[in-house]
Amino acid sequence: MNAASHLPSTPTTIAEYLHRLRNALAGADPALVQDALYDAEEYLRSEMAENPGKSEAEVISAVAGSYGAPDEVADIYRDTEVTVQAALRAPPPKPRRSPIGQFFGVAADPRTYASLFYMLLSMATGIFYFTWVVTGLSLSAGLLVLIIGIPVLILYFGSVRLLSLVEGRLVEAMLGERMPRRPQYSERDLPWIERIKGLFTDPRTWSTQLYFLLMLPLGIVYFTFVVTALGVSLSLIAAPVLLVLGAGGVIQFGDVAMNAQSPWMWPLSLAAGTLMLFASLHVARWVGKLHGQFAKHLLVKSAQPR
C-alpha cells in the first residue's frame, strides 16, 4: 500500500474542516478552541464569498496552502497560545524565600491591584448583569403568549452571549485568566430551526445566565470586603500618624479609644493596620484567581471533540 494513502484527505466541506480542527485541538484551552473555530469559519466563508463559482471542496483545497490544513492551523494556535499565556501572566516579583518577604511581597504583584479593582467594579457589573437577566427572562416569558415573544427571547439569548464576551475581556484583563476573544462557534450550515434549538439547548446559555445572577451577591461581598478591609486597615495605620503630627481629639475604634495620652497604643495600631492591609491584599489576589477559574467554568463553551 502506498504511504500516501495513510495521509488524511483534504476536507471537502467547511463543517468537516472545522470538525478536524476541533479534534486537532483536543486538550487545548477551551477559550483557544473557541477562537480558532470562529476564525477558521470566518476565513473560509469569506473565501467562499469571493469565489462564488467554486464549490466548498475547491475553495478549501485552494486555501489549504495559505491558511493551512486543520492540523497545521492547530499547531499554529498552540504555539501562539504560549506567547498569549506569557503576556497574561504579570511579571513575577523577585523571589523571596523568607515567610516575611513572601507576606509583604504581595504589594509588588500587579495582579493584586487588578484583582482589587475588579472586586470593586464587580458590584456595578453584578447589578447590571442581574437586572439584565431578570428583565430579559421576565419580558420574554411574558411575551411568549404572543408571536413576538419568540424573537424577543432569541434576541435576549444573543445579548447574553455578547455580554459573556464583555465579561470575559474584563476577567482576562484584570484577573489574568485566558478567555475567548471570539463569539461561540455555531454551525451555520444547519437550518435556522436547528440553530435556534441549539441556542436553547446549549448548556452555556444557561450557565452564563447563572453566572450573571450570581455576580450580584458576589459583587456585594467583594465590594464590601475591599471597602471594609482597606478602610479599617488604613484607619489603623493613619491614626497614630495623625496623633504624632499633633492632631487632637480622640480616635475611636469600637470600644477602644486612642488619644495623645495613650502613646503605648500607637505602635500596636500601626502594626495591626499594616498586618491587616497586607493580609487583605493576599485575600484579594486569591479571590481574583479563584473567580477567574469560576468565570472560565461557566462562561466558556466546552470544546471537547465530538
Residue pairs with C-beta under 8 A, 6 or more apart in sequence:
8 20
8 71
10 57
10 60
10 61
10 64
10 69
11 17
11 20
11 60
11 70
12 56
12 57
12 60
13 56
13 57
13 60
13 189
14 41
14 44
14 45
14 48
14 56
14 60
14 189
15 187
15 189
17 40
17 44
17 60
17 70
18 37
18 40
18 41
18 185
18 187
19 306
20 70
20 71
21 36
21 37
21 40
21 70
21 73
21 74
22 33
22 37
22 303
22 305
22 306
23 70
23 305
24 70
24 71
24 73
24 74
25 32
25 33
25 36
25 74
25 77
25 78
25 303
26 304
26 305
28 74
28 77
28 78
28 81
28 303
29 81
29 178
30 296
30 300
30 301
30 302
30 303
31 168
31 178
31 179
31 180
31 181
31 296
31 300
32 77
32 78
32 81
32 178
32 303
33 303
34 180
34 182
34 184
34 185
34 300
34 301
34 303
35 77
35 180
35 181
35 182
36 73
36 74
36 77
37 185
37 303
38 182
38 183
38 184
38 185
39 182
40 67
40 73
41 185
41 188
43 63
43 67
44 59
44 60
44 63
44 67
45 188
47 59
47 62
47 63
48 54
48 56
48 59
51 58
51 59
51 62
54 62
67 73
68 76
81 178
84 178
85 178
88 172
88 176
88 177
88 178
89 176
90 109
90 110
90 111
90 114
90 176
91 110
93 105
93 108
93 109
94 105
94 108
96 102
96 105
103 278
103 282
104 278
106 112
106 278
106 281
106 282
106 285
107 278
107 281
109 285
111 175
111 176
111 285
111 288
112 281
112 284
112 285
112 288
114 173
114 174
114 175
114 176
114 288
115 174
115 175
115 284
115 285
115 287
115 288
115 289
116 226
116 281
116 284
117 174
118 170
118 171
118 174
118 175
118 222
118 288
118 291
119 222
119 223
119 225
119 226
119 284
119 287
119 288
120 222
120 223
120 226
120 227
121 170
121 174
122 215
122 218
122 219
122 222
122 223
123 219
123 220
123 222
123 223
124 219
125 167
125 170
125 215
125 219
126 215
126 216
126 217
126 218
126 219
126 220
127 216
127 219
129 163
129 167
129 211
129 212
129 213
129 215
129 216
130 212
130 213
130 215
130 216
132 159
132 160
132 163
132 212
133 160
133 209
133 212
133 213
134 213
136 156
136 159
136 160
137 156
137 209
139 152
139 156
140 149
140 152
140 153
140 156
141 149
142 149
143 149
143 152
143 153
144 150
144 153
154 196
154 199
157 199
157 200
157 205
158 199
160 205
160 208
160 209
160 212
161 183
161 184
161 205
161 208
162 183
163 208
163 212
164 204
164 208
164 211
164 299
165 180
165 181
165 183
167 211
167 212
167 295
167 299
168 179
168 180
168 295
168 299
168 300
169 179
169 181
171 177
171 179
171 291
171 292
171 295
171 296
171 299
172 178
172 179
174 288
175 288
175 289
175 291
175 292
175 295
176 288
176 289
176 292
177 289
177 292
177 293
177 295
177 296
178 296
179 295
179 296
179 299
179 300
180 300
184 202
184 204
184 301
185 301
186 195
186 198
187 195
187 198
188 195
190 198
199 205
202 301
203 302
204 298
204 299
204 300
204 301
204 302
207 298
207 299
208 298
208 299
210 298
211 294
211 295
211 298
211 299
218 291
222 287
225 280
225 283
225 287
226 280
226 284
229 276
229 277
229 280
229 283
230 277
230 280
232 273
232 276
233 273
233 274
233 276
233 277
233 280
234 273
234 277
235 253
235 273
236 253
236 269
236 270
236 272
236 273
236 276
237 269
237 270
237 273
237 274
237 277
238 273
239 251
239 253
239 258
239 266
239 269
239 273
240 258
240 265
240 266
240 267
240 269
240 270
241 270
242 251
243 251
243 258
243 259
243 260
243 263
243 266
244 266
248 260
249 259
250 257
250 258
250 259
251 257
251 258
251 259
252 258
253 269
256 265
258 265
258 266
258 269
